[in-house]
Amino acid sequence: MTDHLIANYARLPVAFERGEGPYLFDAEGRRYLDALSGIAVCSLGHAHPRLAEALAAQAKTLLHTSNLYRIPLQEALAERLCALSGMTHAFFCNSGTEANEAAIKLARLYGHRRDLATPRIVVTEGSFHGRTLGALAATGNPAVQAGFEPLLPGFVRVPFDNLEAVERAATEHDDIVAVLVEPVQGEGGVRVPAADYLAGLRALCDRYGWLLMLDEVQTGVGRTGRWFAFQHGPAQPDVLLLAKALGNGAPIGALLARDAAAEVLGPGTHGSTFGGNPLACRAALTVLDVLAEEDLVTRAEALGERLRDGLREALAGLDGVREVRGLGAMVGVELDRPCGELVARALEERQLLINVTAGRVVRLLPPLVLSDAEADTIVRHVADLIRDFLSATRS
Ligand SMILES: *Cc1c(COP(=O)(O)O)cnc(C)c1O
């Protein structure tokens, strides 16, 4: 261990040397089952041969040229993502927070074009949009904002999954230009809104001329059992943000837009040196190929149901378990008490990678290549861990 890394992460004392499918191996050759996918990133599992070959081939051909020139792989990726999502145009960046920054800039420019001096974006409590200053201000978590004031102004905060609050915001402010929301709050505790929430937001956006901007950095690219979570219902967004699983670990983010929203960012308004370079785009194109060929989007839905059914059965009647919930392969188990220590326990005692978010929600975001037997192993370990934890902390 070195002292030369800035201490902004509280890391667990394990280092993985290699991976294979849903498994990781440490330097001693110990095998761990990954139920987190590097936080919703490695949907294809680790060291997928197709992706490894594509990246190696691209590295031998061309890594980067900059956006001063045409990039055919970027054009191909834009076409693919638009065909899958019903959007019409794409901008590429390198992360989820950058996709959110691009959306915030797009919304502000859209507002200024309508002669609004202080365009505002409606955002929700409990949301997570990233760590850079714009996305941080949009984020609905005072704990991650603390110490970084003054926060960027121009946001109107409302409770999540509450359409009346958005209507009220419309009556209180005449300079709202967009709503930015996650279809399922991930970091906020795997919170799934009512089935008509997005359609309700769509209707409000249509009524007031606002842009519906969906942060699908975590829910997108197959995770919830659809290519994009909004496809569970009828509401088509104006702006769609992607990152995490898009490159399966190769850094890439995207903003997709359509119609009026796609016309806002003209030459010189926004950019990125790396964004959409040949390596990242080759990775994302390969990820989309493999997801389609291996039918992993459909698999995400079945996998999530299997995990939730198994956990509900194994935890039935247990005091301290509030709810087992989720959408597709996003799974949350909410307990009645803080349970952050379960992450280290799962790693040490069960060689299992899980996460706890919002303090008391055990979160699973497994690779979509998981077998039924591996899913059942995860259920058994997680249920055992929760049972032991609850009985130990009760006394
Ligand atoms: C992870 C996440 C982000 C931030 O992505 P980074 O790549 O870490 O910047 C933004 N929005 C949502 C919904 C996320 O889950």
The ligand as an SDF file (V2000), in Angstrom:
LIG
                    3D

 15 15  0  0  0  0  0  0  0  0999 V2000
  -22.7040    6.9740  -11.3520 C   0  0  0  0  0  0  0  0  0  0  0  0
  -23.7130    7.9870  -11.7190 C   0  0  0  0  0  0  0  0  0  0  0  0
  -23.3350    9.2570  -12.1880 C   0  0  0  0  0  0  0  0  0  0  0  0
  -21.8910    9.7280  -12.2300 C   0  0  0  0  0  0  0  0  0  0  0  0
  -21.1460    8.9780  -13.1120 O   0  0  0  0  0  0  0  0  0  0  0  0
  -19.5230    9.1040  -13.0950 P   0  0  0  0  0  0  0  0  0  0  0  0
  -19.1090    8.3160  -14.2820 O   0  0  0  0  0  0  0  0  0  0  0  0
  -19.0810    8.5440  -11.7800 O   0  0  0  0  0  0  0  0  0  0  0  0
  -19.2090   10.5330  -13.1990 O   0  0  0  0  0  0  0  0  0  0  0  0
  -24.3330   10.1140  -12.6190 C   0  0  0  0  0  0  0  0  0  0  0  0
  -25.6270    9.7590  -12.5720 N   0  0  0  0  0  0  0  0  0  0  0  0
  -26.0240    8.5590  -12.1130 C   0  0  0  0  0  0  0  0  0  0  0  0
  -27.4680    8.2210  -12.1160 C   0  0  0  0  0  0  0  0  0  0  0  0
  -25.0880    7.6300  -11.6630 C   0  0  0  0  0  0  0  0  0  0  0  0
  -25.4940    6.4560  -11.1810 O   0  0  0  0  0  0  0  0  0  0  0  0
  1  2  1  0
  2  3  1  0
  2 14  2  0
  3  4  1  0
  3 10  2  0
  4  5  1  0
  5  6  1  0
  6  7  2  0
  6  8  1  0
  6  9  1  0
 10 11  1  0
 11 12  2  0
 12 13  1  0
 12 14  1  0
 14 15  1  0
M  END
$$$$
